[in-house]
C-alpha cells in the first residue's frame, strides 16, 4: 500500500509530499519508482495516484497495470520485463475490519480484461528475466495467508510462461517462498515491512511443504526491504 489507511483523495492531496517526496529525499532515491496500488489505495482515489505521475519525475504509475522493460547493465541486447499488476482488480478488495479476510466482490469484466493482458504480455516476452509484481501475495505464511484467487488463476500462468519471480507486499514482513514442485519453479518474494511489522507465521502450515525458505519481521527493528541485483547470468535478492 502506498498510503494508509484510505489512500489519497485527489492529486492535490498533501500526502504525496508529506509521506513520499519529503520522506524518500536521499540523493540515491532520486530515480524512477514503479508504483502499483494496494487494497488501502483502492479505499481512496487510485486515479489521482496515476495522475500524480504527471507532476513527479520519480512517481511512475501510468495505468492500473502496465509493463516496464529494462536493459540489463553490461549485457548487450538482454532485457528484463516487469509486469506491474493490480491484484485488487483481479481479486476484489479485503474487509478492513478482518485482518485475515480474502479479497471478494471482484468486477468480472475488469478481471477478464487484465487477465487477457497478462496472458498476452507473458506469452510475447522475449526478455532474459520476467518478473511479475502485485500487492497481494500468491503464497504467504503471515497473517493474510495465501490469496486463493491468485493461486488459482495467476500462478498457473507464471509457471506456464516460466516467470522468474513474483513480488508482493500486503503482509508486513519479509518472505521467500519456493514450492518444491515438478516443472518450472517460480520464486515468490514478499517485502511489506517498511512501516507496519507483523512477525506472525500463522499460515505457515498451509504453504506447500518445505516451501518457506526465509521469513523475518521484528517489532524491535525499523523494518526492512528487499534489494535485487540483476546481471546477465544471475539475479540476486537480499
N, C-alpha and C positions, 0 to 999 in steps of 0.2 A: 504494500500500500504506500502511496506517495504522501497522502495527507489524512491523518487520523483526526476525528473519528468519522467525519461526514464529508470528506473530500473538500472541494472548493466550490464557491457559489458562482463566481464569474471569473473572467480573465483578469479582472482588476483586483481580485482577492489578494489581501496583503500577505497571505500565507506563502505565496510564491517567493516573496522577498525574505520574509522572516524565517522560513523553515527550509528554504533551498538556497537562494542566492547568497544570503548572509552567513549561512552555516557552512556550505561547501565552497569556501572562498580561497583555499590554498592555491598557489600557482600550479601545482601538479594536477589540480582538479579542473583546470580551465580547458577541458576537452569535451567533445560531444558525449552527452548522456543519452542512452537509448531508453526510452520510457515506455512502460505499459501500465494498464490500470488494474487495480485490485478491487476486492469487494467493497472496501470502505470508500474508495474513489467513486464507485458506482452509486453510493449513497448520496453523492453530490453531483457535480456537473463535469462529466468527463469531456464533453465537447469544449469546455473552457480550458482544460489542460491541453487539448490538442491545439487550440487557438493560440495558447501561450508560446508555442514553437515559433511563431512569427515575431515574438518580442525578445526571445532569449537565443543567444548564439549557441548555448550548450544544450538546451532542452529540446531533444529530438523526439517528437511524438506526432508524426504526420497523419496517423489514422489509428482507428481502434486496433487494427492488426496490420503488420507490414513486414517486409523483408529487407535486411541490410546485408550487403556483400562487402567484405573487407579483403584487401590484398594482404597476403601473408608476408611480413617483412623478410627480405633476403631470399624469397622463393619466387623465381620467375614464373609468371602465369599461374600461380597457385592462390586460390581464394578460400575464404570461409564464409558460409551463409549463416545468418541468424534469422530465424523466423520468430517474430515477436507477436504473441497471441493475446487475445482477450478471452481468458478462460471463464469469465463471468457470462459473456455472451454464449460460450459453448455449453455451460452447465447451469446457469442461473446464479442467484445470489444466496448467501447464507443468512441464517437468522441471527441478528446481532445480539440477541438475548441468550443464545445457546452456543457456547464455545465449540462444541463438537458437531454442530449440525452440518449435514451435507447440503450442497447447493441444490436449489429447487426452482421450479417455475421458469425454465428457460423458454425463450422465444424460438420456436422451431424453425421459422424462416431465417432468422439471423444465424442460428446454429448451422443450418444446411449451407448457407452462403459461405460462412467461414470454413466449414469442413471441406467443401469443394476447393476452396482457395488453398488450404493446407495441402491437400492431396496433390493438387496440380503443381505447386511450388516444390514439394519434396520430390515428385516424380521427375521434374525438369532440372533439378540441381545437378551441376557438374563439379561442384566445389570439392576441395580436398577434405574439408571438415564441414559438417552440418550440425548446427545447434538449434534447439527449439526452446523458447522461453515462455513461461506463463506464470501467472500469480499462484494459482492453486497447484500443489504438488500432485503428481500421479501417485506416488507412494510416500508415506511418511509414518514415522514411529511416534511423533509428537502428538499434541492434543487434538488436532483436526483429523489426523489419520489419513488413510488413502482416499483420494477423490474418486468415487466409484464411476462417475460418468467418463472421466478421463482414462481410467484403467480400461474401461470397456471400449471406448470409441477412439481415443487418441493413441494409446500405447501400441495397438497393432500397426498403426501407420509408421510409428517410429522404428519398429522392428522391420517392417516390410521394406522401408527405404534406407535402412542402415544408418539412422541418425546416430551421431556420436554421443550426444548428451542432451538431457532435458534439465533446464534450470528453473527453479521455482522459489517462492517465498512463502507467505501465508502463515506457516508455523514459525515460531520465534526461537529458532535455534539454527545450528549448522548440521547438515547431514550429508552423507554419501551413501547411496544405496545402489547395489548391483545384484539383481536377481540372478542366481545361478541356474540358468535355463539353457536348453538346446538352441542353437542358432545364434543370431546376432545379439550381442549383449550391449544394451544401452546403459550409459552411466547416468544416474539421477542425483542431482545436487540440490540441496535446499540451503539458501542463505537468507535468513529472515530475522536476525537479532542485532541490528544496529540501533534499535531503540528498545522495544519490549523484549524481555528474555524469559523463556519458559523451558526449564530443564526436564519436563515430563517426557517419559518414553512409554506412555500408557498403551500405545498401539504397536509396540514392538513385536509382540507375538502374532499380530495379524499380517505382518510382512511375509513375503516369500522366505523360506528357510535359509538362514545364513546370508541374507542379502544386505543387512545393515553393516556397512564397513566402517562407518565413523559417525559419531553423534556428540555434539558438545553444546552446552549452554550453562552459564554460571551467573547467578544473580549477584555474585560478588565482583563481577567484572563490568567493563564498559561495553560488552557485546563483542561482535566480530563480523567479519565479512569474508567473502571468497575472492581469491585472486587467480586469474587464469593467464598462463603464458603459452603462446601459440607459436610454433615453428613449423617448418616444412615437414618434419618427420616426427613431431611429438606435440602433445598438448598436456600441460601440467596444471593441475588445480590444487591450490593450497589455501 
